[in-house]
Amino acid sequence: MRLVATVVVVNPVARLRSSSRTPFLQVVKTAVAVVAAVLLCRVLIAGPFPTFAAIAALLVVQPSINQSFVKGLERSAGVVLGVVLATGFHLLLGDSVWVVLLVIVLAILIAWALRLTPTSATQVGISGMLVLTAGVVTPNYSADRILETVLGAIVALIVNALIVPPVLLGPAHLAVARLARDTAAAFERVAIGLTEGWDHDRWHEALLQARALRQQHARAEASLTAARESLTMNPRGGRHRTILDEDITVTEHLRVLVTRVTGMTRAIRDNTAPDLRADPVVGSIATEVARIAADVRALSARVAASEAPVPEPVDPAGEPALTAPLEIVRPNSRHWVLIGALLEDIRRVREELLGEDD
């Protein structure tokens, strides 16, 4: 048997490109913010080109208003600290090359000591360097550079808020609906497998599919986090926040269901036997699992078809497919461990769907 080695050549230039483009609207907002910030500073502040305002506008326009606000604070704090540091050393030691280097090194150390965020930490050194190398440093000059930064950050924040502030609820809502649908499919596989008497290999394949739900759930939670971020300080939030809260509630229910269906699939894979299908109790369990799948499938349909899913996965006024938990008086001597485990999982899933207390 010949072994063929595959060499993967990674193009370093490819790392400079992102897998997706920044939305064009974000590009337009950034350009508008820079132009507006520069023009405003030229009107209000006499002096050289307002570099600090342009940089602030470039950095502060972010995918969400909340992120813009945070970036504005980080940027302003870094500029204030850097300008004050540079001005002080210029008045004491002048503006020679070694003074510039000293200010940069001290800026790095101060940022580390104060545990500043990466944006603020970088800005301290950059601001100090620009102040010392841009020209004559005076108290008025330093104050103007701080004012430029604040104006640039404010302009960027206003532009980001006024020009269609982004709402990322749609992708999160879709992710929750897909998670509910795929969770229902996992329960359906368990019911079908118990009914048809799958072998170990089929159950192993089903287990891999069930385990993939955990990553899907993590992606759904990440989408919900991004949606929450986009709605913070967003004037378009309004009713979207209610929908987001309901999606978060549904996702929390699905977290439990994903854990249960994965555990059920693994238990069957590890303990399956050729005569498992013949046990009458297993047939009843398959029926119950099919009813669970129907309820989760109905949840998925409601989330996908509605802009505002119900807060609870199952409407208390409706009629869920789940019946009362099975009661086994005399467990099978060969499969009683597996049957007991499945019954306990069904009980917990039923409580989760119906909102019952333990």
PyMOL commands that set and color helices and strands:
alter all, ss='L'
color gray80, all
select helices_A, chain A and resi 12-16+24-44+51-60+65-93+97-113+118-134+139-162+169-196+200-231+239-271+280-305+336-354
alter helices_A, ss='H'
color red, helices_A
deselect
rebuild
show_as cartoon
